[in-house]
Amino acid sequence: MEVKVVLANDENSNIIKNIYPLYLHDLSEHYGNTPNEYGIYEDEPMKTLIEQYDVQNIWFEKPDILFPYIIMVDEKPAGFMLIATAPYAPKTTDYYVNEFFLLRPYRGKDIGEIAAKLVFNKFLGRWELYTNSMSTNLKGQKFWTKTVSNYTNNNYNKSVGQTFHGERLIFRFNNSKINNI
């Protein structure tokens, strides 16, 4: 399998927008969210996915600050990884993994780890990412622990703490001096 990450733009942004509702559905397993009265996984009263797409447009309007990557496997969309920098990232970091999602058929095959490493290698500096620290997200915690540990040769910090999203498992590392890039 060939794994690539492609920076999304106006022409292919619909790929992320099409996959995003599946991501929100997956998150409902961990957080217990239910769809709104219109069947959309959003707190706000959005009636259509088009309205949800409009909210996501910021990712494609700030090309030097926000980096929306499409994960491709054998030339087909398999997920996405959204990277933010200041002012959309925590002040103590250069790069923040805002969202990461891999479609179910591609999970458990190291595709997520390969894709994450490809994106990490594009930006050198201080990284931060969060994942749900609840017992309902053991697979996600295991994935990020393995991925970050392998990528940094165990040179990272992992802690549970408060974030702007509430309590999360926080991973921090600096890939400026990692030899496996």
N, C-alpha and C positions, 0 to 999 in steps of 0.2 A: 504494500500500500504506500502510495506517495502522499505525504502530509505536507501541506503548505499553509502559510498564513498570508492573506491578501488584505491590504489596507482598503477598507470600503470607501467609496466615493458616491457622488450623486447617481451614477449609472447603476451601481450594484447595491446601494443601500437597502433596497427592497428585500434583499436576502436576509439581512439581520432583522428587519421589520417583520418578515414572514415567520422567522424562527422564534422571535421574542415571546409571543404568547405561550409557546411550548415551555420556554424557560420559566415564565411566571407560574404555569401549571405545575411544573416540577417543584418550585419553591413552596407551593401550597402543602406539600407533604411535610415539610419541616416547620412551617409557621402556622399551619391550620387555616390559611386564608381560603375564602370562598369567593366565587365570582360575584360581581355586583348584580344588580337587578337586570342588567342587559347581557349577562353571560361573559363579561370581560373581567379578567383578574386585575382590577385597579380599585383603589379606595375611592377615587373620584367617580362621579356618575357619568362615565363615558358610555355612549350608546353604540359606538362602532369602533372597529379596529383602526379605521382611518383617523379617528381622534387620538387613539393611542400612538399611531405613527407620528402625528404632529408633535407630540411631546418628545419623541426620540430624535427629531430633526437636529437638535443641538449637537449631536454626535457628528453630524456631517457638515456643520456650519463653522467649526472652529478647528481647521486642519493642523494648526501648529500647537494646539493645546490638548485636544481630544483625539484619540487614535482608535477607531473602531476596526478591529480585525475580523475577517471571516476565516474560519478554519475550514480548509478544503481537504478532502480525501479523494484521491483519484478524480480530481476535477469536479467533485460534487460538494455542495455545502454540507458541513458536518457540525457546525457550531459557530460560536463567536467569542471574542475576548475584547473587552472594552477597557482601554487604558486612559487614565486621566493624569494631567499634570496641573501645576498651580494655575489658577486658583481653585481648581476642582479636586485637588488632592490634599491630604493632610499636610500641615506645614512642615513636619519633620521628614518629609519624603520627597523624592523627585518624581517617582512614578507609582501610580496606584492602580491596582487591578480592580476596577469598578464592578465588572461583571464578567463571569466566565460560564459558558454553557456548551455542553457537548450532547448532541442528539443520542438517544439511547442505543441505536445500533452500533455506535462507534465507541461505546464505553467498555472498559476492561481490556483494552487492546493496546495500551500505552499511547494512543493517539493524543489524548489530552495532555499528557506529559510532554510529548514531542512538540505539540503546538505551543504550550506555555513556554518551553525553552526557546523556541524560535522567536517568540515575541520578546522574552527577556533579553535575548542577545541583540535585539535592535536598539536597546536603550541601556546605556551604562549609567549606574548611579544607585541611589538609595530607593529601594522598593518596599512597598507595603501592600498587603492584601488581607482581607478578612473572610472568614467563613463562619457559618452558624456553629456555635459551640454546644448546641443541644444534642442530646443522645439520638435524636431523629436524623442527625446528619453525620453519622460515623463514617460513611463512605466518603463524603466530601472532606472530612477532617483527615482521613487516611490518605486520600489522593493528594491533598496539598502538603501534608507532612512528607510523604514520599517524594513528590515532585521537587519541592524546595530543598529538601535534604540532599537528594541526588544532584541537583543543579549546583548547589553551593558547597558540596563536599562537607556537609554538616556545619557550615559556617553561617548560621542564621539564628534569629531570636524568635521564639514562639511563646506566646502568653495569652491568657484570657483577660480581657479588659473591656472597659467601656469605650465605645466608638460613637460616632454620630448616628449609627444604626442600632445602638443599644449594645448589650454584651455580645462580644464576638471572640473567636479564636483569631489572634493577630499574628501574622508572619511578617518579619522584617529582615531584609538582607541588603547587602551592597554588592553588586556584581562588577564593580569597577576593577577589582583585582582578582577575579576568578579566572583560573587558568584554562578551564574547559570551554571557553567561548570560541 
